[in-house]
Amino acid sequence: MIFATDVVSTAGHLLVARGQEVTPSLRERIQLLAENGAINKEITMIIPPPPPPPEPEPEPEAPAEEAGNEGDDTLHPPEAHAGDGSQSADDTLPILRASELPAET
């Protein structure tokens, strides 16, 4: 809450300037002064609207999967380079699922 008007004592002294935020201790003091008759007029307060809710975080985009491998956890050997002599048909690597990989030692 914020004081909308100046709070002035019955003697004419400025106690709280308008625009001052209300703290728990200031509220208690003003209530005590009002109960003791040191303040004799109503005090107008401003209650600011609540802050807007935070905007939801955008969901991160999933990495693009290679075409044809959706949901496939199979490890595929590198493609053979036909005709360059780097691999023969007998040199291909075995195809293993990720769950079949040997444990690291």
Summary of the structure (lengths in Angstrom):
residues: 105
radius of gyration: 37.9
end to end distance: 64.9
largest distance: 104.8
contacts: 142
relative contact order: 0.15
helix: 17%
strand: 13%
